[in-house]
Amino acid sequence: MGVTGLYVFGIFGNLLALFILHRTRSSSNQKHGFMLRCLATNDCIALTGMLVQMFVSVGWPSTRNNLWSCRIRVLWRFFGLGSGCVAIVMAVERWLALTKPFFYQKHISLRLLKRMMVILWLGVLCLVCAPYFGFGLYWDETTSTCMRYRNAKKPLDVLYAYIYFGHGTFLCFAIVYTNLAVMKALCMKDSPHNKHNVLMRRISRGSSLTCNAATKEERAFGWLMFLLCVAFVTCWVPQMISIPLSRFMEDEARIRPFYIAADMLLAMHFALDPYLYVLQHWTLVKSICLRPQNKKNANGGSTSVSRSSSMRTTYEVFSQHPL
């Protein structure tokens, strides 16, 4: 029941995030919106597929160790690593935008981000599908049961397990490093970097932000980066640790609770992503979903909660809706 509730909670969150992102497709920051749509779509498909397969295995127990059922389970690994690929691209994009604004404006385009996502996803797909061609473990013919790649015994299958471990560990390290770099850049109150960013925002948005106001907003987003790092490490690292742990612990029954906890944390990562990246501010969600009518501003002109002002980078969201 708890697992089903977690899946439903995550599916609802991702669908709501996709709805909000669809309402904000005309955003001026199309790159950020594109990556968030990739992440929400990836997580929603993963959660829906795992929920359906769980119901099928409960309703028809004979399908649990069916060959095709095992092959489908292997495919869910793609969405796990695929989510990490989206997260690393988002983190690097934010880091470049903050630390190298001129390089970012000149070289980082939506087309380039799309190419990077396709390349990363194709690489992950090749890694995930390798067991189908004999490189990696997923099916034991002698017992006709599904097997986890971390339980491999043959040298080639063990090599695959460590390659998978290395890929996942690299994603964890890269995401944490870039998110912490973003947090550090945002929290340096009086550094020349922050003053430069404030100047850039004055020019690009035609506003008159003061350095102190910008610093407060930057710190809010910096704490969000810290929260994302903690959530990502908490949900992913146990899954990575389980791979070498299975190699050195012969009695699998003793560490089975750890395996179950690691799988639950990974599923929790899919469920929490939309709430951390898109739905973290209820005022923003309500303003987009309800689409209020135009209101009069202080100067007598009309203004509205526009989609372009709603769906910018998360930093700009905090700028308009401070914590």
Order of alpha helices (4+ residues) and beta strands (2+ residues): alpha-alpha-alpha-alpha-alpha-beta-beta-alpha-alpha-alpha-alpha-alpha-beta-beta-alpha-alpha
